[in-house]
């Protein structure tokens, strides 16, 4: 009998990272794929990206509405509560043998706590990392303690998960699962990408994604305004602006983003979601990736493209030499961009070594899942 593996996704970016793992689970003779979709995927405000999942050849087994149209901390907490209620019903109906959760978002926390109480083993991806500028940091570590199998993106992260009391036999360093796209996903030409976007792209251009910082004094509107002012210092570069995540403070950024694009229609494109295929193609042809997304730290260096990482959101992550960190003010962002776009730095970025692996994570994960015996109980591993 096949083991039922439920894969949870609540955001467009997370689905892009999970795509090849989902394909490999789907192709396995020993595993049965189930898909649970929630969060931003179901929101018209964020592009109803669940439709892309089905267009990619997957069947969505459960849609769980949880996202309130609020970006306050109270709204996020209420969304977690709604999600937990819906996930309880979904997991009770699907009865998976294990649940795959990636990362550190509040949607993932909601389904992880439901699975823990319902005695469904949790498979956690990207544990052990540190992002001190967001409450995602604490959520990630909490899910680690709820999980039974751990697939981490680098050796320091493997050691950190073990430091948290997880048995070494259950912690696997497979690299970043999103890097599988480098080997397995075809890229679009700049003409194909422009046609798909309905926006006449030319080189050079900047790819920009900024998310609210949820655990520091970094005001999202002020920081994003500073970023936009810095972008105006580079009028020869077109800009692709993607929407922020549904974190508290995120919706306040969207009107600023849309107004910026509307006032510069030939130079700036604002889009709720590129989808991972267009996103990776856009990364590969960009002059630099700018903002504070984890993608700029984990995936972008593998393309040999410079990253300008703004503010505290990703503080603590391993980063390649092609990643430039700067403060969230106009002067600092402008200076970092000038360096990133210099010929010397651009050429050096092409030779950077990415600490997050080689792009064969999905195959390694499936191999372990096929051999997992479903044991729920686990013991605390003492380092001594």
C-alpha positions as CSV (number, residue, x, y, z in Angstrom):
1,X,0.0,0.0,0.0
2,X,1.3,3.5,-0.9
3,X,2.1,5.9,1.9
4,X,0.0,9.1,1.6
5,X,2.1,12.2,1.6
6,X,0.2,15.5,2.1
7,X,2.1,18.5,0.9
8,X,1.0,21.9,2.3
9,X,1.4,25.2,0.5
10,X,0.2,28.6,1.5
11,X,2.1,31.0,-0.7
12,X,3.2,31.4,-4.3
13,X,6.9,31.4,-3.4
14,X,6.6,28.3,-1.2
15,X,4.9,26.4,-4.0
16,X,7.7,27.3,-6.4
17,X,10.2,25.7,-4.1
18,X,8.1,22.6,-3.6
19,X,7.3,22.0,-7.3
20,X,9.9,19.3,-8.1
21,X,9.4,17.6,-4.8
22,X,5.7,17.3,-5.5
23,X,6.4,16.0,-9.0
24,X,8.8,13.4,-7.6
25,X,6.3,12.3,-5.0
26,X,3.6,12.1,-7.7
27,X,5.9,9.9,-9.8
28,X,6.9,7.5,-6.9
29,X,5.5,4.0,-7.0
30,X,5.5,3.9,-3.2
31,X,4.0,7.3,-2.4
32,X,0.6,8.9,-3.0
33,X,0.6,12.7,-3.3
34,X,-2.1,14.8,-1.6
35,X,-2.1,18.6,-1.8
36,X,-3.5,21.0,0.8
37,X,-3.7,24.6,-0.4
38,X,-4.5,27.7,1.8
39,X,-3.4,31.2,2.6
40,X,-2.5,33.6,-0.3
41,X,-3.2,30.9,-2.9
42,X,-6.9,31.3,-2.4
43,X,-7.0,35.2,-2.3
44,X,-7.9,37.2,-5.4
45,X,-5.9,40.0,-3.8
46,X,-2.8,38.0,-4.2
47,X,-3.6,36.5,-7.6
48,X,-5.5,33.2,-6.8
49,X,-2.3,31.3,-7.4
50,X,-4.0,27.9,-6.7
51,X,-5.1,27.9,-10.3
52,X,-1.4,27.7,-11.3
53,X,-1.0,24.6,-9.2
54,X,-3.7,22.9,-11.2
55,X,-2.4,24.2,-14.5
56,X,0.9,22.5,-13.6
57,X,-0.8,19.1,-13.6
58,X,-1.6,18.7,-9.9
59,X,-4.9,17.9,-8.2
60,X,-5.7,20.0,-5.2
61,X,-7.2,17.7,-2.5
62,X,-8.2,20.4,-0.1
63,X,-8.6,24.2,-0.1
64,X,-8.7,25.7,3.3
65,X,-9.7,29.4,3.6
66,X,-7.9,31.1,6.4
67,X,-6.7,34.6,5.2
68,X,-8.6,37.6,6.6
69,X,-8.4,40.8,4.6
70,X,-6.3,42.4,7.4
71,X,-2.6,43.0,7.8
72,X,-2.7,43.7,11.6
73,X,-1.2,41.3,14.1
74,X,-4.6,40.6,15.4
75,X,-5.8,39.7,11.9
76,X,-2.8,37.3,11.4
77,X,-3.6,35.6,14.8
78,X,-7.2,35.2,13.8
79,X,-6.1,33.8,10.4
80,X,-4.1,31.2,12.3
81,X,-7.1,30.2,14.3
82,X,-9.3,29.9,11.2
83,X,-6.6,27.8,9.5
84,X,-6.3,25.4,12.4
85,X,-10.0,24.8,12.3
86,X,-10.0,24.1,8.6
87,X,-6.8,22.0,8.7
88,X,-8.3,19.8,11.3
89,X,-11.2,18.9,9.0
90,X,-8.9,18.5,6.0
91,X,-6.4,16.2,7.7
92,X,-9.2,14.2,9.3
93,X,-10.7,13.6,5.8
94,X,-7.4,12.9,3.9
95,X,-5.8,10.9,6.7
96,X,-2.2,11.3,5.3
97,X,0.6,9.2,6.6
98,X,2.9,12.2,6.8
99,X,2.6,16.0,6.2
100,X,5.3,18.0,4.3
101,X,5.7,21.6,5.5
102,X,8.3,24.1,4.3
103,X,9.8,26.9,6.3
104,X,8.4,29.3,8.8
105,X,5.2,31.1,7.9
106,X,2.1,31.4,10.1
107,X,0.1,29.3,7.7
108,X,2.6,26.5,8.2
109,X,2.4,26.9,12.0
110,X,-1.4,26.5,11.8
111,X,-1.3,23.2,10.0
112,X,1.7,21.9,11.9
113,X,0.0,22.2,15.3
114,X,-3.1,20.5,13.9
115,X,-1.0,17.6,12.6
116,X,0.9,17.3,15.9
117,X,-2.2,16.8,17.9
118,X,-3.7,14.4,15.3
119,X,-0.5,12.3,15.4
120,X,0.5,12.8,11.8
121,X,4.3,12.8,11.4
122,X,5.6,16.1,10.0
123,X,8.3,16.4,7.4
124,X,9.9,19.8,7.8
125,X,12.0,21.5,5.1
126,X,14.4,24.4,5.7
127,X,14.7,24.0,9.4
128,X,17.6,25.3,11.5
129,X,17.9,28.6,9.7
130,X,17.9,32.0,11.4
131,X,16.0,35.1,10.3
132,X,16.2,37.4,13.3
133,X,14.1,40.2,11.7
134,X,10.8,38.3,11.6
135,X,8.7,36.2,13.9
136,X,9.1,33.5,11.2
137,X,12.3,32.7,13.1
138,X,10.5,31.4,16.1
139,X,7.8,29.7,14.0
140,X,10.5,27.8,12.1
141,X,12.1,26.5,15.3
142,X,8.7,25.6,16.8
143,X,7.8,23.5,13.7
144,X,11.2,21.8,14.1
145,X,10.2,20.6,17.5
146,X,6.9,19.3,16.2
147,X,8.5,17.5,13.2
148,X,9.7,14.0,12.8
149,X,11.9,14.2,9.7
150,X,14.1,17.2,8.9
151,X,15.5,18.2,5.5
152,X,17.9,21.1,5.9
153,X,19.6,23.3,3.3
154,X,23.2,23.4,4.7
155,X,25.5,21.7,7.2
156,X,25.3,24.5,9.9
157,X,21.5,24.2,9.8
158,X,21.8,20.4,10.3
159,X,23.9,20.9,13.3
160,X,21.5,23.5,14.7
161,X,18.5,21.2,14.4
162,X,20.4,18.5,16.2
163,X,21.3,21.1,18.8
164,X,17.6,21.6,19.4
165,X,17.3,18.0,20.5
166,X,16.5,16.3,17.2
167,X,18.1,12.9,16.6
168,X,20.9,13.0,13.9
169,X,19.3,9.9,12.2
170,X,16.3,12.0,11.3
171,X,18.1,15.2,10.1
172,X,19.3,15.2,6.4
173,X,21.3,17.9,4.7
174,X,20.0,17.8,1.1
175,X,20.5,21.4,0.1
176,X,17.8,23.9,-0.8
177,X,14.9,22.2,-2.6
178,X,14.3,25.3,-4.8
179,X,17.6,24.8,-6.5
180,X,16.3,21.7,-8.3
181,X,14.9,24.2,-10.8
182,X,18.4,24.9,-12.0
183,X,18.8,21.4,-13.4
184,X,15.2,20.6,-14.2
185,X,13.2,23.7,-15.3
186,X,13.5,25.3,-18.7
187,X,14.0,29.1,-18.8
188,X,12.2,31.6,-21.0
189,X,14.0,34.0,-23.3
190,X,13.6,37.7,-22.5
191,X,11.2,38.0,-25.5
192,X,9.1,35.1,-24.2
193,X,9.1,36.5,-20.7
194,X,8.0,40.0,-21.9
195,X,5.2,38.5,-24.0
196,X,4.0,36.4,-21.1
197,X,4.0,39.5,-18.8
198,X,2.5,41.8,-21.4
199,X,5.4,44.2,-20.8
200,X,8.1,45.0,-23.3
201,X,11.2,43.9,-21.4
202,X,14.6,45.1,-22.3
203,X,18.0,44.7,-20.6
204,X,19.0,45.8,-18.0
205,X,16.2,45.4,-15.4
206,X,15.9,44.9,-11.7
207,X,13.7,42.3,-10.0
208,X,12.3,43.7,-6.7
209,X,10.4,42.0,-3.9
210,X,10.0,43.6,-0.5
211,X,8.1,42.0,2.5
212,X,7.2,43.5,5.8
213,X,9.7,43.0,8.7
214,X,7.5,41.6,11.5
215,X,10.0,41.5,14.4
216,X,11.9,44.8,14.5
217,X,11.3,48.5,14.4
218,X,11.7,48.6,10.6
219,X,8.6,50.4,9.4
220,X,7.4,48.6,6.2
221,X,6.0,51.8,4.5
222,X,9.0,53.9,5.3
223,X,11.5,51.2,4.2
224,X,9.6,50.5,1.0
225,X,9.4,54.2,0.2
226,X,13.1,54.5,0.7
227,X,13.6,51.5,-1.7
228,X,11.5,53.2,-4.3
229,X,13.4,56.5,-4.0
230,X,16.6,54.6,-4.5
231,X,15.3,52.8,-7.6
232,X,14.6,56.3,-9.1
233,X,18.4,56.8,-9.1
234,X,18.7,54.2,-11.8
235,X,16.5,55.4,-14.6
236,X,18.2,53.3,-17.2
237,X,17.0,50.1,-15.5
238,X,13.5,48.7,-15.9
239,X,11.9,47.3,-12.8
240,X,9.7,44.2,-12.1
241,X,7.9,44.7,-8.8
242,X,6.2,41.7,-7.2
243,X,3.7,42.0,-4.4
244,X,4.6,41.4,-0.7
245,X,3.5,38.4,1.3
246,X,0.3,38.5,3.5
247,X,2.2,39.5,6.6
248,X,1.1,42.2,9.0
249,X,2.0,45.4,7.2
250,X,2.0,43.9,3.8
251,X,-1.2,45.4,2.5
252,X,0.0,49.0,3.3
253,X,2.8,48.4,0.8
254,X,0.6,47.4,-2.2
255,X,-0.9,50.9,-2.9
256,X,2.6,52.4,-2.8
257,X,3.8,49.7,-5.2
258,X,0.9,50.2,-7.6
259,X,1.2,54.0,-7.6
260,X,4.9,53.8,-8.4
261,X,4.3,51.5,-11.4
262,X,1.3,53.5,-12.7
263,X,3.4,56.7,-12.7
264,X,6.2,54.9,-14.7
265,X,4.3,52.6,-17.1
266,X,7.1,52.1,-19.6
267,X,9.7,51.4,-17.0
268,X,8.0,49.6,-14.1
269,X,5.8,46.5,-14.0
270,X,3.9,45.7,-10.8
271,X,2.5,42.1,-10.6
272,X,0.9,40.1,-7.8
273,X,2.8,36.9,-8.7
274,X,5.2,35.9,-11.4
275,X,4.8,32.2,-10.8
276,X,7.9,30.2,-10.2
277,X,8.7,29.6,-13.9
278,X,8.5,33.2,-14.9
279,X,10.2,34.3,-11.6
280,X,13.3,32.0,-12.2
281,X,13.5,33.2,-15.8
282,X,13.3,36.8,-14.6
283,X,16.1,36.1,-12.0
284,X,18.4,34.6,-14.6
285,X,18.2,37.6,-16.9
286,X,18.1,40.4,-14.3
287,X,20.9,42.8,-13.5
288,X,20.2,42.3,-9.8
289,X,17.6,41.1,-7.4
290,X,16.6,43.7,-4.8
291,X,14.5,43.5,-1.6
292,X,14.4,41.2,1.4
293,X,13.0,37.9,0.2
294,X,14.7,34.6,1.2
295,X,15.0,33.8,-2.5
296,X,17.6,36.5,-2.9
297,X,19.7,34.7,-0.3
298,X,19.1,31.1,-1.2
299,X,18.3,30.7,-4.9
300,X,19.5,33.9,-6.7
301,X,23.3,33.3,-6.0
302,X,23.0,30.0,-7.9
303,X,22.3,32.0,-11.0
304,X,25.4,34.2,-10.6
305,X,23.2,37.3,-10.1
306,X,23.9,39.9,-7.5
307,X,21.5,40.4,-4.6
308,X,20.8,43.6,-2.6
309,X,19.3,42.4,0.7
310,X,17.7,45.2,2.6
311,X,17.2,45.5,6.3
312,X,16.9,42.9,9.1
313,X,14.4,40.4,7.7
314,X,17.0,37.8,6.6
315,X,19.5,38.6,9.4
316,X,21.3,35.4,10.4
317,X,21.1,33.4,7.2
318,X,24.1,32.0,5.5
319,X,24.8,34.2,2.4
320,X,27.0,33.9,-0.6
321,X,29.5,36.6,-1.5
322,X,27.2,37.8,-4.3
323,X,24.7,39.1,-1.6
324,X,25.1,42.7,-0.5
325,X,23.4,43.7,2.8
326,X,22.3,47.2,3.5
327,X,20.2,49.3,5.8
328,X,16.6,50.2,4.8
329,X,17.3,53.8,3.8
330,X,17.6,55.4,0.4
331,X,21.2,56.3,0.7
332,X,22.3,52.8,1.7
333,X,20.1,51.0,-0.9
334,X,21.4,53.3,-3.6
335,X,25.1,52.6,-2.6
336,X,24.5,48.9,-2.5
337,X,22.8,49.0,-5.9
338,X,25.6,50.9,-7.4
339,X,28.1,48.3,-6.2
340,X,25.9,45.4,-7.3
341,X,25.6,46.8,-10.8
342,X,29.3,47.5,-11.2
343,X,31.1,45.4,-13.8
344,X,33.5,44.1,-11.2
345,X,30.9,42.9,-8.8
346,X,28.6,41.5,-11.5
347,X,31.6,39.4,-12.9
348,X,32.6,38.2,-9.4
349,X,29.0,37.2,-8.7
350,X,29.1,34.8,-11.7
351,X,31.8,32.8,-9.8
352,X,30.2,32.8,-6.4
353,X,29.8,29.6,-4.5
354,X,26.2,29.0,-3.2
355,X,26.2,27.4,0.3
356,X,22.8,25.9,-0.3
357,X,23.6,22.9,-2.5
358,X,23.6,21.7,-6.1
359,X,20.0,21.2,-7.0
360,X,19.2,17.5,-6.2
361,X,17.2,17.8,-3.0
362,X,13.8,16.4,-4.2
363,X,15.3,13.1,-5.2
364,X,17.1,12.7,-1.9
365,X,13.9,13.6,0.1
366,X,11.7,11.2,-1.7
367,X,14.3,8.4,-1.1
368,X,13.9,9.0,2.6
369,X,10.1,9.3,2.5
370,X,9.8,6.0,0.7
371,X,11.7,4.3,3.6
372,X,10.0,6.1,6.5
373,X,8.2,3.6,8.7
374,X,5.7,6.2,10.0
375,X,6.8,6.1,13.6
376,X,5.3,9.0,15.5
377,X,7.1,8.9,18.9
378,X,10.5,10.4,19.2
379,X,13.0,11.1,21.9
380,X,15.0,14.2,22.8
381,X,18.6,13.9,21.6
382,X,21.1,15.2,24.2
383,X,24.3,16.5,22.8
384,X,26.2,15.0,25.7
